[in-house]
Amino acid sequence: MFLAENVTEVVESTYSHFDIFMIVFTILIAIGLVRLLMQRPRKNMLAIGFSTVALLIFLAADYKMVTGW
């Protein structure tokens, strides 16, 4: 009886409109990283490293955000 009552509870979604901005920012960072890696004559290693770290953080945040929906 107790288990049946727990199953019927409504689960609230944690979706908010800011989630769309997080996904768009992640896509923009990924595009910027690809453009930095495609440079031919001289690559800016600081920008590549910073973009990689930012992309990893945003991907982790997006994963956590989507699994919470």
Secondary structure, 3 states (H helix, E strand, C coil): CHHHHHHCCCCCCCCCCHHHHHHHHHHHHHHHHHHHHCCCCCCCHHHHHHHHHHHHHHHHHHHHHHHCC
